[in-house]
């Protein structure tokens, strides 16, 4: 299955990150990628919904647009960017925008998920230091990534979960 990982690869993930990954795997068709049409918000555990955001992907030139931004993400970034292009927002610090764009490109071109944990790169946020993020590809035709399902949790300086 594209994007699947060996069980040992997910051992360091926060349990909620594993749960959103498990949901994505559960909607994964035998051939190709799942699409937005496979997602049923009623099947996603309600405690996960606030930390989800969906990015619509434009292929040429590669751009991402916020389709949906969960309330936990809005709290973390301080603004609801639903309907806005990523490159027209100040979500990321300038240097980190390039990293975010490269990560999106990697998901789109590889058809594989990307997981990361590290310093939070959100612009203007000083109350948390780390973020754990998973980006899961979706393709309405099973092949061309047109949406990325994202999930993030944010950690306080002391390592406790903030959002």
HUCOR-V583026 format. One record per residue. OMEGA is omega in whole degrees, 0 to 359 (NA if undefined). BURIAL is # if it has 9 or more other C-alpha atoms within 8 Angstrom, else .. D_CENTER is the distance of its C-alpha to the mean C-alpha in whole Angstrom. Layout:
omega=<OMEGA | OMEGA>
burial=<BURIAL | BURIAL>
d_center=<D_CENTER | D_CENTER>
This chain:
omega=<179 | 178 | 180 | 183 | 171 | 183 | 181 | 180 | 184 | 183 | 182 | 181 | 172 | 182 | 179 | 176 | 177 | 181 | 178 | 175 | 179 | 178 | 180 | 178 | 182 | 179 | 184 | 176 | 180 | 179 | 178 | 181 | 170 | 178 | 178 | 181 | 179 | 183 | 173 | 182 | 179 | 178 | 178 | 179 | 187 | 180 | 178 | 187 | 182 | 185 | 177 | 165 | 179 | 175 | 170 | 183 | 170 | 187 | 186 | 351 | 182 | 177 | 179 | 180 | 178 | 177 | 183 | 178 | 180 | 184 | 177 | 178 | 178 | 177 | 184 | 183 | 175 | 181 | 175 | 182 | 180 | 179 | 182 | 174 | 180 | 183 | 178 | 179 | 176 | 182 | 185 | 169 | 186 | 181 | 181 | 177 | 180 | 177 | 179 | 180 | 178 | 178 | 177 | 179 | 180 | 179 | 183 | 185 | 183 | 185 | 182 | 177 | 173 | 176 | 175 | 172 | 180 | 181 | 177 | 182 | 180 | 182 | 171 | 181 | 182 | 184 | 173 | 187 | 183 | 174 | 172 | 187 | 171 | 179 | 187 | 183 | 174 | 181 | 183 | 178 | 180 | 186 | 184 | 182 | 180 | 176 | 171 | 174 | 183 | 176 | 181 | 167 | 184 | 183 | 173 | 178 | 182 | 178 | 178 | 181 | 179 | 181 | NA>
burial=<. | . | . | . | . | . | . | . | . | # | . | . | . | . | . | . | # | # | . | # | # | . | # | # | . | . | # | # | . | . | . | # | # | # | # | # | . | . | . | . | . | . | . | # | . | . | . | # | # | # | # | # | # | # | # | # | # | # | . | . | . | . | # | # | # | # | # | # | # | # | . | # | # | # | . | # | # | . | . | . | # | # | . | # | # | # | . | . | # | . | . | # | # | . | . | # | # | . | . | . | . | . | # | . | # | # | # | # | . | . | # | # | # | # | . | . | . | . | . | # | . | # | # | . | . | . | . | # | # | # | # | # | # | # | # | # | # | # | # | # | . | # | # | . | # | # | # | # | # | # | # | # | # | # | # | # | # | . | . | . | . | . | #>
d_center=<19 | 17 | 14 | 16 | 17 | 20 | 20 | 21 | 18 | 16 | 19 | 17 | 14 | 14 | 15 | 13 | 10 | 13 | 13 | 10 | 11 | 14 | 13 | 12 | 15 | 17 | 16 | 17 | 20 | 22 | 22 | 19 | 16 | 15 | 15 | 14 | 17 | 17 | 14 | 17 | 15 | 19 | 18 | 15 | 16 | 17 | 16 | 12 | 12 | 12 | 9 | 7 | 6 | 7 | 8 | 11 | 13 | 16 | 18 | 21 | 20 | 17 | 15 | 12 | 13 | 11 | 12 | 11 | 10 | 11 | 14 | 13 | 11 | 14 | 16 | 14 | 14 | 17 | 17 | 15 | 14 | 14 | 16 | 16 | 15 | 13 | 16 | 18 | 17 | 17 | 14 | 14 | 18 | 19 | 19 | 15 | 15 | 16 | 14 | 11 | 12 | 14 | 10 | 9 | 13 | 13 | 10 | 12 | 16 | 15 | 14 | 12 | 9 | 8 | 9 | 10 | 12 | 14 | 16 | 14 | 14 | 14 | 17 | 20 | 18 | 21 | 21 | 18 | 18 | 15 | 11 | 10 | 6 | 5 | 4 | 6 | 9 | 11 | 15 | 17 | 20 | 19 | 19 | 17 | 13 | 13 | 10 | 6 | 5 | 2 | 4 | 6 | 10 | 13 | 16 | 20 | 22 | 24 | 21 | 20 | 17 | 17 | 14>
